[in-house]
Amino acid sequence: MKLSKRLELVVFFATRVSGPLRIADVGTDHGYVPIAAARRDPGARCIAMDVRPGPLERAREHIREYGLEDRIQTRLSDGVENLEAGEADTVVIAGMGGELVIHILEGGRRLWQSVERWILSPQSELYKVRRYLEANGFAIADEEMVEEDSKYYTVMEAVRRDQGLGGPSDARQGEENDLVRAGYYYGPRLIEKRSPALMEFLQKEEELLTHILAGVEGQGSPKALERQKELRERLRLIRAAGDRMAGDLEAKDNQNGRRGEGQYDEVR
């Protein structure tokens, strides 16, 4: 079974734990994520969940095809409504809009203390998802971005902050600055890690928004003025994120250069 780059990244995040895997995949569709997880870890136990009978039946067919009926359950469920506390340590919510991801998380409050990791890959409104996580006691432990067919996808691992993990988004002191707001849009961990995919995305996003801004500049209607304001703010945040990553790279290059000079002097 060949997975897309996006699903490969989701499975990577979902399965990189020590000990037995217990995964619930919400909105499983074809069941590819639990199937891949079960094939990679013989001890994995998964629950493939979907709100629609049609996709769930397709998932059952694929599970039977790979002979994994004994290790992957299928369950009709609206979000995590039919998932009981203690059945899964990892919950995957991927391939849907940010508002729906938030809706599913909100509907699963009773599971927040029993689920150790939430693997999220919103298709849109990542800003809102990160805001929601921040406001409700989650930390983003890690995140990665991948490009596929000219589209960019982010996968993030969210955990409860009371599980002992902090992060760059945990403690906001004073008024938010541009870099903090950029983190909500583009990912604090991605910026911190100087993600090459994020760098590419920011460059393309800046070009696109600059082009759009040029088209509305000079228009004086209230709607046009509001749009200009939004575009300028987003461009400012893109540059804040880009400057941070470029600055980190420059500092690292300078440090490596100084190390190289010292080593060269010693050899000489």
RODO-2510 file (C-alpha; in nm, 4 decimals, decimal comma):
residues 268
     n   res          X          Y          Z
     1     m     0,0000     0,0000     0,0000
     2     k     0,1526     0,3282    -0,1134
     3     l     0,0584     0,6274     0,0981
     4     s     0,0630     0,9925    -0,0006
     5     k     0,3352     1,2064     0,1554
     6     r     0,0745     1,3601     0,3844
     7     l    -0,0504     1,0249     0,5127
     8     e     0,3072     0,8947     0,5465
     9     l     0,3766     1,1884     0,7761
    10     v     0,0568     1,1267     0,9736
    11     v     0,1485     0,7594     1,0217
    12     f     0,5042     0,8537     1,1192
    13     f     0,3756     1,0854     1,3901
    14     a     0,1148     0,8353     1,5095
    15     t     0,3552     0,5428     1,5417
    16     r     0,6708     0,6997     1,6860
    17     v     0,6150     0,5884     2,0441
    18     s     0,7718     0,3275     2,2635
    19     g     0,5486     0,0501     2,3881
    20     p     0,2293    -0,0911     2,2359
    21     l     0,0318     0,1283     1,9975
    22     r    -0,3348     0,1998     2,0624
    23     i    -0,4588     0,4358     1,7921
    24     a    -0,8028     0,5723     1,7061
    25     d    -0,8305     0,7262     1,3599
    26     v    -1,1203     0,9724     1,3347
    27     g    -1,2647     1,0155     0,9860
    28     t    -1,0700     0,7109     0,8717
    29     d    -1,2154     0,7108     0,5163
    30     h    -1,0323     0,4210     0,3437
    31     g    -0,8667     0,3079     0,6665
    32     y    -0,5157     0,3642     0,5328
    33     v    -0,3713     0,5177     0,8520
    34     p    -0,4665     0,2323     1,0907
    35     i    -0,3743    -0,0279     0,8282
    36     a    -0,0271     0,1240     0,7828
    37     a     0,0180     0,1532     1,1595
    38     a    -0,0835    -0,2095     1,2189
    39     r     0,1445    -0,3354     0,9413
    40     r     0,4433    -0,1475     1,0833
    41     d     0,3855    -0,2545     1,4434
    42     p     0,2638    -0,6133     1,4971
    43     g     0,1508    -0,5168     1,8463
    44     a    -0,0620    -0,2223     1,7357
    45     r    -0,4334    -0,2171     1,8123
    46     c    -0,6370     0,0368     1,6174
    47     i    -0,9901     0,1684     1,5874
    48     a    -1,0987     0,3047     1,2498
    49     m    -1,3855     0,5508     1,2993
    50     d    -1,6062     0,7395     1,0572
    51     v    -1,9381     0,9200     1,0754
    52     r    -2,0519     0,7797     0,7370
    53     p    -2,1358     0,4127     0,6711
    54     g    -1,9998     0,4205     0,3136
    55     p    -1,6383     0,5127     0,3955
    56     l    -1,6448     0,2800     0,6947
    57     e    -1,7445    -0,0121     0,4724
    58     r    -1,4575     0,0741     0,2352
    59     a    -1,2244     0,0728     0,5345
    60     r    -1,3540    -0,2717     0,6360
    61     e    -1,2845    -0,4040     0,2859
    62     h    -0,9276    -0,2774     0,2938
    63     i    -0,8733    -0,4127     0,6454
    64     r    -0,9947    -0,7573     0,5304
    65     e    -0,7708    -0,7327     0,2247
    66     y    -0,4659    -0,7025     0,4503
    67     g    -0,5897    -0,9625     0,6994
    68     l    -0,5990    -0,7200     0,9911
    69     e    -0,9539    -0,7759     1,1196
    70     d    -0,8205    -0,9049     1,4518
    71     r    -0,6202    -0,5878     1,5158
    72     i    -0,8315    -0,3077     1,3662
    73     q    -1,1875    -0,2455     1,4790
    74     t    -1,4248    -0,0349     1,2718
    75     r    -1,6728     0,1879     1,4479
    76     l    -1,9446     0,4240     1,3289
    77     s    -1,8930     0,7456     1,5266
    78     d    -1,9486     1,1178     1,5019
    79     g    -1,6012     1,2376     1,5921
    80     v    -1,4918     1,0607     1,9112
    81     e    -1,8463     1,0198     2,0417
    82     n    -1,8189     0,6385     2,0488
    83     l    -1,4614     0,6206     2,1778
    84     e    -1,4327     0,5276     2,5436
    85     a    -1,1662     0,6588     2,7804
    86     g    -0,8712     0,4201     2,7925
    87     e    -0,9312     0,2648     2,4491
    88     a    -0,6674     0,4743     2,2718
    89     d    -0,3477     0,6517     2,3722
    90     t    -0,3203     0,8290     2,0357
    91     v    -0,6066     0,9890     1,8445
    92     v    -0,5575     1,0932     1,4801
    93     i    -0,7744     1,3705     1,3339
    94     a    -0,6564     1,4412     0,9813
    95     g    -0,7852     1,5504     0,6433
    96     m    -1,0616     1,7868     0,7505
    97     g    -1,1050     2,1588     0,8049
    98     g    -0,9800     2,3370     1,1128
    99     e    -1,3279     2,4207     1,2440
   100     l    -1,4235     2,0527     1,2317
   101     v    -1,0994     1,9531     1,4070
   102     i    -1,1849     2,1985     1,6850
   103     h    -1,5429     2,0647     1,6996
   104     i    -1,4147     1,7077     1,7424
   105     l    -1,1645     1,8095     2,0099
   106     e    -1,4334     2,0017     2,1954
   107     g    -1,6683     1,7037     2,1771
   108     g    -1,3955     1,4832     2,3209
   109     r    -1,3216     1,6820     2,6378
   110     r    -1,3948     1,3744     2,8504
   111     l    -1,0973     1,2050     2,6777
   112     w    -0,8427     1,4827     2,7252
   113     q    -0,6794     1,3240     3,0282
   114     s    -0,6758     0,9647     2,9006
   115     v    -0,5475     1,0325     2,5480
   116     e    -0,1735     1,1001     2,5569
   117     r    -0,1278     1,2382     2,2047
   118     w    -0,3500     1,4028     1,9454
   119     i    -0,2116     1,3853     1,5905
   120     l    -0,3779     1,6680     1,3987
   121     s    -0,3547     1,7607     1,0318
   122     p    -0,6092     2,0349     0,9574
   123     q    -0,6636     2,1185     0,5922
   124     s    -0,7442     2,4816     0,6732
   125     e    -0,7642     2,7377     0,9541
   126     l    -0,4504     2,6193     1,1304
   127     y    -0,4429     2,9579     1,3044
   128     k    -0,7729     2,8771     1,4771
   129     v    -0,6621     2,5258     1,5707
   130     r    -0,3392     2,6470     1,7295
   131     r    -0,5313     2,9211     1,9114
   132     y    -0,7765     2,6639     2,0423
   133     l    -0,4985     2,4344     2,1620
   134     e    -0,3254     2,7228     2,3376
   135     a    -0,6455     2,8379     2,5085
   136     n    -0,7363     2,4893     2,6293
   137     g    -0,4189     2,3685     2,7932
   138     f    -0,2475     2,1880     2,5048
   139     a     0,1113     2,2223     2,3867
   140     i     0,2365     2,1430     2,0384
   141     a     0,5081     1,8874     2,1028
   142     d     0,6176     1,8738     1,7411
   143     e     0,5020     1,9559     1,3894
   144     e     0,6217     1,9035     1,0345
   145     m     0,5189     2,0358     0,6947
   146     v     0,5270     1,8473     0,3662
   147     e     0,4633     1,9592     0,0083
   148     e     0,2652     1,7369    -0,2243
   149     d     0,1196     1,8260    -0,5642
   150     s     0,1933     2,1950    -0,5030
   151     k    -0,0028     2,1904    -0,1761
   152     y     0,1432     2,2176     0,1732
   153     y     0,0224     2,0055     0,4629
   154     t     0,1072     2,0360     0,8314
   155     v     0,0942     1,7530     1,0836
   156     m     0,1191     1,8360     1,4516
   157     e     0,1388     1,6389     1,7745
   158     a    -0,0557     1,8012     2,0580
   159     v    -0,0348     1,6937     2,4221
   160     r    -0,1776     1,8234     2,7449
   161     r     0,0559     2,0723     2,9135
   162     d    -0,0183     1,9125     3,2502
   163     q     0,1604     1,6032     3,1165
   164     g     0,4809     1,7945     3,1728
   165     l     0,5634     1,9230     2,8247
   166     g     0,6159     2,2915     2,7687
   167     g     0,6824     2,4722     2,4482
   168     p     0,7315     2,8072     2,2830
   169     s     0,3578     2,8744     2,2832
   170     d     0,3009     2,7953     2,6502
   171     a     0,3675     3,1178     2,8337
   172     r     0,2627     3,4417     2,6687
   173     q     0,3886     3,7415     2,8565
   174     g     0,2569     4,0852     2,7791
   175     e     0,1163     4,1847     2,4444
   176     e     0,1596     3,9440     2,1552
   177     n     0,4258     4,0466     1,9070
   178     d     0,4414     3,9663     1,5364
   179     l     0,6521     3,6537     1,5893
   180     v     0,4037     3,5098     1,8377
   181     r     0,1147     3,5749     1,5993
   182     a     0,3186     3,4307     1,3122
   183     g     0,3539     3,1139     1,5197
   184     y    -0,0232     3,0712     1,5287
   185     y    -0,0425     3,0989     1,1499
   186     y     0,2703     2,9109     1,0474
   187     g     0,3701     2,6942     1,3423
   188     p     0,5978     2,7775     1,6352
   189     r     0,7809     2,4463     1,6017
   190     l     0,8196     2,4820     1,2251
   191     i     0,9704     2,8275     1,2712
   192     e     1,1904     2,7017     1,5537
   193     k     1,3145     2,4103     1,3404
   194     r     1,3630     2,6292     1,0301
   195     s     1,1493     2,3912     0,8261
   196     p     1,2597     2,3954     0,4588
   197     a     0,8996     2,3274     0,3506
   198     l     0,7779     2,6224     0,5560
   199     m     1,0431     2,8456     0,4010
   200     e     0,9168     2,7497     0,0542
   201     f     0,5572     2,8019     0,1601
   202     l     0,6278     3,1459     0,3073
   203     q     0,8024     3,2563    -0,0109
   204     k     0,5061     3,1502    -0,2262
   205     e     0,2556     3,2951     0,0196
   206     e     0,4374     3,6283     0,0231
   207     e     0,4372     3,6422    -0,3564
   208     l     0,0662     3,5588    -0,3733
   209     l    -0,0426     3,8073    -0,1054
   210     t     0,1759     4,0817    -0,2523
   211     h     0,0067     4,0272    -0,5894
   212     i    -0,3390     4,0388    -0,4298
   213     l    -0,2509     4,3538    -0,2362
   214     a    -0,1368     4,5270    -0,5552
   215     g    -0,4783     4,4565    -0,7021
   216     v    -0,6744     4,6219    -0,4215
   217     e    -0,4429     4,9102    -0,3376
   218     g    -0,5875     5,2473    -0,4262
   219     q    -0,9450     5,1301    -0,3734
   220     g    -1,1174     5,3381    -0,1086
   221     s    -1,4265     5,1395    -0,0140
   222     p    -1,4497     5,0232     0,3498
   223     k    -1,4337     4,6606     0,2358
   224     a    -1,1224     4,7243     0,0227
   225     l    -0,9512     4,9164     0,3026
   226     e    -1,0191     4,6327     0,5461
   227     r    -0,8812     4,3832     0,2959
   228     q    -0,5665     4,5923     0,2498
   229     k    -0,5188     4,6001     0,6259
   230     e    -0,5545     4,2200     0,6519
   231     l    -0,3099     4,1598     0,3676
   232     r    -0,0472     4,3954     0,5100
   233     e    -0,0727     4,2270     0,8488
   234     r    -0,0291     3,8816     0,6991
   235     l     0,2702     3,9989     0,4983
   236     r     0,4206     4,1432     0,8143
   237     l     0,3765     3,8089     0,9927
   238     i     0,5277     3,6190     0,7009
   239     r     0,8320     3,8440     0,7156
   240     a     0,8567     3,8067     1,0937
   241     a     0,8648     3,4280     1,0576
   242     g     1,1057     3,4432     0,7642
   243     d     1,3378     3,6862     0,9387
   244     r     1,3469     3,4652     1,2465
   245     m     1,4389     3,1574     1,0464
   246     a     1,6913     3,3453     0,8331
   247     g     1,8434     3,5008     1,1434
   248     d     1,8794     3,1626     1,3107
   249     l     2,0431     3,0207     1,0004
   250     e     2,2816     3,3165     0,9741
   251     a     2,3779     3,2823     1,3396
   252     k     2,4390     2,9102     1,2937
   253     d     2,6451     2,9703     0,9790
   254     n     2,8528     3,2328     1,1575
   255     q     2,9115     2,9968     1,4467
   256     n     3,0153     2,7173     1,2120
   257     g     3,2397     2,9616     1,0268
   258     r     3,4128     3,0629     1,3468
   259     r     3,4622     2,6976     1,4367
   260     g     3,6064     2,6310     1,0927
   261     e     3,8488     2,9232     1,1229
   262     g     3,9744     2,7941     1,4547
   263     q     4,0252     2,4456     1,3216
   264     y     4,2029     2,5796     1,0151
   265     d     4,4333     2,7891     1,2309
   266     e     4,5254     2,4871     1,4382
   267     v     4,6047     2,2767     1,1306
   268     r     4,7999     2,5562     0,9758
***
